[in-house]
């Protein structure tokens, strides 16, 4: 069984592997990042409006059913 301290010796190799893999990443351009952020904001707004509508619809149904019981 390896000693519990043995993992410390592997840290430099791990760091080299991380650096090598990071160099392979294709980072998005500034324009791509801005476009993606805008799309996320638009979709978040659309979904918020949709869920407000669904929530209001179900609230009306529950209010109606509670009114029948009262």
C-alpha positions, -999 to +999 in steps of 0.1 A: +000+000+000+013+035-009+021+059+019-005+085+027+020+112+017+026+097-017-001+118-034+018+150-026+046+138-050+019+135-078+008+172-076+034+186-101+024+159-127-013+167-121-005+204-126+013+197-159-017+176-171-041+204-162-020+230-181-018+207-211-056+201-212-064+238-206-043+247-236-066+226-258-097+245-248-111+268-275-123+298-255-152+318-268-146+352-283-159+384-267-187+386-293-198+350-287-199+356-249-220+388-253-244+370-277-248+341-253-254+363-223-281+382-242-298+350-252-297+338-216-313+371-205-340+369-232-349+332-224-349+339-187-374+368-192-396+347-215-397+318-191-404+341-161-434+356-180-446+321-189-444+308-154-461+339-140-489+332-164-492+295-154-490+304-118-518+330-122-539+305-140-536+279-113-542+305-086-575+315-103-585+278-104-577+273-067-595+305-058-625+294-077-625+259-060-621+275-026-650+298-034-672+268-041-664+253-008-670+284+012 
